[in-house]
């Protein structure tokens, strides 16, 4: 029985990574590109003087990250159950 929980933990962890990581990477890449643009404009002397607004996630990215995190929680729960019933 504990083997089934360990397999379920692996599957849930892989599913969480497969779902959540692409959304996380696209959000971080977009934020990095915006920071790069701000630095370039500041270097050219055309920077916006107001405080830079943090890049917000799109609803689809937020949903995918939340689903990936939920799979991660399930994976940790299966791992704990699998290791305690061994």
C-alpha positions as CSV (number, residue, x, y, z in Angstrom):
1,X,0.0,0.0,0.0
2,X,2.8,2.4,0.8
3,X,4.2,1.9,-2.7
4,X,1.0,3.1,-4.2
5,X,1.2,6.3,-2.1
6,X,4.8,6.8,-3.2
7,X,3.9,6.4,-6.8
8,X,1.0,8.8,-6.4
9,X,3.4,11.3,-4.8
10,X,5.7,11.1,-7.8
11,X,2.9,11.4,-10.3
12,X,1.3,14.3,-8.4
13,X,4.7,16.1,-8.1
14,X,5.4,15.6,-11.8
15,X,2.0,16.9,-12.7
16,X,2.4,19.9,-10.5
17,X,5.7,20.7,-12.1
18,X,4.4,20.1,-15.6
19,X,1.4,22.5,-15.0
20,X,2.9,25.2,-12.8
21,X,6.5,25.7,-14.0
22,X,5.7,27.0,-17.5
23,X,3.4,29.6,-16.1
24,X,6.0,30.6,-13.5
25,X,8.7,30.9,-16.1
26,X,6.6,33.0,-18.5
27,X,5.6,35.3,-15.7
28,X,9.2,35.7,-14.6
29,X,10.4,36.2,-18.2
30,X,7.9,38.9,-18.8
31,X,8.9,40.7,-15.5
32,X,12.6,40.4,-16.5
33,X,11.9,41.9,-19.9
34,X,10.0,44.8,-18.3
35,X,12.9,45.4,-15.9
36,X,15.3,45.4,-18.9
37,X,13.1,48.0,-20.7
38,X,13.0,50.2,-17.6
39,X,16.8,50.0,-17.3
40,X,17.3,50.9,-21.0
41,X,14.9,53.8,-20.8
42,X,16.6,55.1,-17.6
43,X,19.9,54.8,-19.4
44,X,18.5,56.9,-22.3
45,X,17.1,59.4,-19.9
46,X,13.5,58.7,-20.8
47,X,12.5,56.7,-17.7
48,X,9.1,57.1,-16.1
49,X,9.6,59.0,-12.8
50,X,6.8,57.2,-11.1
51,X,7.4,54.1,-9.1
52,X,7.5,51.0,-11.4
53,X,4.5,48.9,-11.1
54,X,5.1,45.2,-10.4
55,X,4.2,42.9,-13.2
56,X,1.0,41.2,-12.5
57,X,0.1,37.6,-13.4
58,X,-2.5,36.9,-15.9
59,X,-5.5,35.0,-14.7
60,X,-4.4,31.9,-16.7
61,X,-0.9,32.0,-15.1
62,X,-2.4,32.4,-11.7
63,X,-4.8,29.5,-12.2
64,X,-2.0,27.2,-13.5
65,X,0.3,28.1,-10.6
66,X,-2.4,27.5,-8.1
67,X,-3.3,24.1,-9.7
68,X,0.4,23.2,-9.7
69,X,0.7,24.1,-6.1
70,X,-2.3,22.0,-5.2
71,X,-0.7,19.1,-6.9
72,X,2.4,19.8,-4.9
73,X,0.4,19.7,-1.7
74,X,-1.1,16.4,-2.7
75,X,2.3,15.0,-3.5
76,X,3.7,16.0,-0.1
77,X,0.6,14.4,1.6
78,X,1.0,11.2,-0.4
79,X,4.7,11.1,0.4
80,X,4.1,11.6,4.2
81,X,1.4,8.9,4.2
82,X,3.6,6.6,2.1
83,X,6.6,6.9,4.3
84,X,4.7,6.6,7.6
85,X,2.8,3.5,6.6
86,X,6.0,1.7,5.3
